[in-house]
Amino acid sequence: MARVRAALYLDFDNVFSGLIKQDPDVAIRFAKEPAAWLARLTASLTVDGPRRWLVVRCYMNPGGWVPNPDTTATQQRLYYSQFRPFFVNAGFEVIDCPRLTHTKNAADIRMVVDAVDALADPVVYEEFVIASGDSDMTPLLVRLRRSDRRTTIVSPSDAAEAFVAVADRLITSQELLELVQGEPVETDEEPPEGPDGVVAETPVSYEQFRDLVRWRYDGATAPLNLASLAHDLRRQLGPSVDETNWFGFGGFVRGLESLGLAHAKFSNHFVWDESRHDPPESNGGSGPAPDSVGRLSALLSLPRLPREMWPAVYQALAEYAADHHFNLTEATRWARDRLAEKGVDVSRASIAFVTRGTAFGGAPLYRQPPPMAEEIAVAFADNVLNRAEAAAIGLTDEEDAEVRAWLGATTAE
């Protein structure tokens, strides 16, 4: 297979400072082992095929630093310059970008100038990989798209929607951390389509799905919890259900509806046979999300979880933080499985969104002592509302309180 001619531009300060707030151990590994993750990025999370790196540049403020997350260390600051040799040895061209003002260095300007210059090179760079969460890069991506070049963003945080929308691919902080650790990268992408727009065949058939569901449905003595049923089917049928997006039906419930189960009735959380089962008891439900929450979901990609699910997510993360040495990729996987055991079906991507928000909101899960569920809730809500303010999403005081209530966060006294 022909390799895609690619150029990588890494804003080290932006990426490293974002990663270290989420998972200090893996962030330092990112800075010390660039050759390893660069090699994995060659064939992982691609747009048009494996990459051939023609340009790899790291833009670094030699005087930059972050507080050392190891509070027992004698060195209270981690200076970026100590990681410079690792990038040089990995074949990166390291560009020094000292601060021009108290808060700003020239990395973003240098990256933009270099990328635009590359468009005029005799060699055609087919893909530009921009490792930065800075939305100021949006005009650059627009310029690259106008020149018909593929673009990939590597973002250490929740990037602005306008920034993400212009790119061909977004590599999230969790995917990057998985890449650094050499783990299989889990994505929420749609499966590839065949030549006629039909999802490619997989080892598990729709008939197997149908038979398993009907066996569970016919043998049920009470309404079936949809989250628990979906979790059990994933375990029994394997990755094919997600790879085909539930056999081409676009969702679990739609897949169930396609089976024509006798006398089946559905609610938000249950399916039951109305001829044999009493309807599930209502717990009051959360109802539809208020308009303020809907706007944040549309503009900030806030997960569209029912109100009653948020506390369960915080509790699962608090349990993990209390009992484990923190690792972000392990935390999201563990919390997802823990929630599924309780009949709460939350995607790993949604849990990762919460862990990032919690870290940037001031209650990282690696903190000692670990944060409690209530602290996680408040930190996450604070981060969501701070991002809303930064994105100029106008929320009134009443809507602010409405969002906090929906997210299960009470303002700290």
Stockholm file with secondary structure:
# STOCKHOLM 1.0

chainA/1-413         MARVRAALYLDFDNVFSGLIKQDPDVAIRFAKEPAAWLARLTASLTVDGPRRWLVVRCYMNPGGWVPNPDTTATQQRLYYSQFRPFFVNAGFEVIDCPRLTHTKNAADIRMVVDAVDALADPVVYEEFVIASGDSDMTPLLVRLRRSDRRTTIVSPSDAAEAFVAVADRLITSQELLELVQGEPVETDEEPPEGPDGVVAETPVSYEQFRDLVRWRYDGATAPLNLASLAHDLRRQLGPSVDETNWFGFGGFVRGLESLGLAHAKFSNHFVWDESRHDPPESNGGSGPAPDSVGRLSALLSLPRLPREMWPAVYQALAEYAADHHFNLTEATRWARDRLAEKGVDVSRASIAFVTRGTAFGGAPLYRQPPPMAEEIAVAFADNVLNRAEAAAIGLTDEEDAEVRAWLGATTAE
#=GR chainA/1-413 SS CCCEEEEEEEEHHHHHHHHHTTCHHHHHHHHHCHHHHHHHHHHSSCSSSCEEEEEEEEEECTTCEEECSCTTSSCCEEEGGGGHHHHHHTTCEEEECCBSSSSCBSHHHHHHHHHHHHHTSSSCCCEEEEECCCGGGHHHHHHHHHTTCEEEEECSSCCCHHHHHHSSEEECHHHHHHHHHTCCCCCCCCCCBCTTSCBCCCSSCHHHHHHHHHHHHHHCSSCEEHHHHHHHHHHHHTTHHHHTTTTTTSSHHHHHHTTTCTTEEECSSEEEETTTSCCCCCCCCCCSCCHHHHHHHHHHCCCCCCGGGHHHHHHHHHHHHHHSCCCHHHHHHHHHHHHHHTTCCCCHHHHHHHHHHHHHTTCCTTCSSCCCHHHHHHHHHHHHHHHHHHTTCCCCHHHHHHHHHHTTCCCCC
#=GC SS_cons         CCCEEEEEEEEHHHHHHHHHTTCHHHHHHHHHCHHHHHHHHHHSSCSSSCEEEEEEEEEECTTCEEECSCTTSSCCEEEGGGGHHHHHHTTCEEEECCBSSSSCBSHHHHHHHHHHHHHTSSSCCCEEEEECCCGGGHHHHHHHHHTTCEEEEECSSCCCHHHHHHSSEEECHHHHHHHHHTCCCCCCCCCCBCTTSCBCCCSSCHHHHHHHHHHHHHHCSSCEEHHHHHHHHHHHHTTHHHHTTTTTTSSHHHHHHTTTCTTEEECSSEEEETTTSCCCCCCCCCCSCCHHHHHHHHHHCCCCCCGGGHHHHHHHHHHHHHHSCCCHHHHHHHHHHHHHHTTCCCCHHHHHHHHHHHHHTTCCTTCSSCCCHHHHHHHHHHHHHHHHHHTTCCCCHHHHHHHHHHTTCCCCC
//
